[in-house]
Amino acid sequence: MKRPGFWPLAMLLAGGLHTASFAPLGWWPLQIAALAGLAWSVREATPRQAAGRGFCFGVGWLASGWWWLYISMHDYGAMPAPLAAAAVVVLAAALSLYLAAAMALFAWRRRGRPVPDALGFAACWLLAELARAQFFTGFPWIASGYAHSDGALAALAPWVGVYGIGAVAALLAMTLALGWHARTRSWALLAAALALPIVAWLAPHEFTEPAGTLRVSLLQPNVPQDLKFDADRIVGQMAALQAQLQSAQGDLVVTPESVLPIPKDQLDPAYWRQLTDPFRSGPRSALIGTFLGNEQDGYVNSVVGVSAAGEGYSYGKRHLLPFGEYVPLGFRWFVELMQIPLGDQANGRSEAPFAAGGQRLRPLICYEDLFGEHMVTSAGDGPEAATMLVNVSNLAWFGRHMVQDQDLQFSRLRALEFQRPMVRATNTGATAVIDHRGRVTARLPAETAGTLDAEVEGRRGVTPYARWLGALGLWPLWLIGLVGWGASRRLHLTGGSPSKYR
């Protein structure tokens, strides 16, 4: 008989093990193994027990997966250390409630038979991930499918996307957990569940085709976050940016997010003119990160496109980060305590691509690359579809460890889902080029000032995932999850006891 504290501690540890399956360690088989531990713990649990174990798993997973939020709140936001640490745990606990509810639903509908229970567990896991991704603006950081940016399940990305991959992994995990109780039937189910990713892996299909190449220069200024808004250093930073921008050789030059510490409307017009002069004539173009707007209408985190056609292009960030970029109702005291400059921003509007060097570029600012459903309109096959994706970020808020590799992993899966390359320009790290197969083909070392020069092949065409996601959003996955959970109660595909495994 297990001691009273055994399962909570075991699930906290399993959640931490789950985090190890993501970058930078990237041990993707651990994702299925850790999830199998959760599946084992709830296979005969009551709904209340299952909820508690799912909650503990979620807290262990999420708190260990985004502990670096502490750095932004304490090191750069001047929040007292105990409060910053508590905030990380509270956020992880709040978002773990989705998983707790999903595990309770699973236990309530459990049949005690391998096939319906494996399907029901996968459906409940899928519903929990979709809820975290979409409710209250969504925060799907380290969703389970991202662990499979490498490995056999990566082949499913252009078909079902990150959440579909996570559901397949959950199906495999429960099948493994049940295998010891009903070996013959459960291992047959495991073989069937493995068939789809193995076939996709052995027979990969490219849904997009080459659309020419573009020489890019990706800037990494490496300005420490605690110095970025230092009034005594701003002039030197801006002079260094001007030199770096003008010495870049690519046909497209990309700066990081908010590379200018002063909003564009407050810049000296002469400085802006000197900064952009190299791109106002000839074939070269630039995407420059800055803030547009004013105090009255609000500031928008933006990139401005500069080319021979002028400065008519701008893209504003549309998906804002709670507490860092907008203030949730009732939490102004918390944001003010963090002392974040421009902590309450306005939403951007445009999502049109930027034309440069024969390519159409879809900008994404910071963690917008987590929301494939919001950018899918740019991954179609029409005349305005993007041929390349461009992410500009400033991850200096969160230090160097873990966060840079995680964000790069998310970009890799976006490239796999839409079979389009993505280039990334960041302030302190994860500046890289990713091809349409999700492979990192070039990367600058972290915390190093430099410019990454590369030739990138654009792609045109549409993947099955992009096609159905663009038409229906994530609703098909919600339907699969709900139908799968409901149907698992009615399935009679195997024999055996209806209440426990044999």
Sequence and secondary structure as in RCSB ss.txt:
>XXXX:A:sequence
MKRPGFWPLAMLLAGGLHTASFAPLGWWPLQIAALAGLAWSVREATPRQAAGRGFCFGVGWLASGWWWLYISMHD
YGAMPAPLAAAAVVVLAAALSLYLAAAMALFAWRRRGRPVPDALGFAACWLLAELARAQFFTGFPWIASGYAHSD
GALAALAPWVGVYGIGAVAALLAMTLALGWHARTRSWALLAAALALPIVAWLAPHEFTEPAGTLRVSLLQPNVPQ
DLKFDADRIVGQMAALQAQLQSAQGDLVVTPESVLPIPKDQLDPAYWRQLTDPFRSGPRSALIGTFLGNEQDGYV
NSVVGVSAAGEGYSYGKRHLLPFGEYVPLGFRWFVELMQIPLGDQANGRSEAPFAAGGQRLRPLICYEDLFGEHM
VTSAGDGPEAATMLVNVSNLAWFGRHMVQDQDLQFSRLRALEFQRPMVRATNTGATAVIDHRGRVTARLPAETAG
TLDAEVEGRRGVTPYARWLGALGLWPLWLIGLVGWGASRRLHLTGGSPSKYR
>XXXX:A:secstr
   TTHHHHHHHHHHHHHHTTSTTT  THHHHHHHHHHHHHHTT  HHHHHHHHHHHHHHHHHHHSTTHHIIIII
TT   HHHHHHHHHHHHHHHHHHHHHHHHHHHHH  SSHHHHHHHHHHHHHHHHHHHHHGGG   TT GGGGGSS
SGGGGGHHHHHHHHHHHHHHHHHHHHHHTTTSHHHHHHHHHHHHHHHHHHHHS    EEEEEEEEEEEEE    H
HHHT TTTHHHHHHHHHHHHHH  SSEEE  TT SSS GGGS HHHHHHHHGGGSSSS EEEEEEEEEETTTEEE
EEEEEEETTEEEEEEE  S  BTTTB  TT HHHHHHHT TT S         EEETTEEEEEEEGGGGG HHHH
GGGGSSSTT  SEEEEEE GGGG STTHHHHHHHHHHHHHHHHT  EEEEESSS  EEE TTS EEEE  TT  E
EEEEEEEEEEE  HHHHHHHHHTTHHHHHHHHHHHHHHTT   S S SSS  
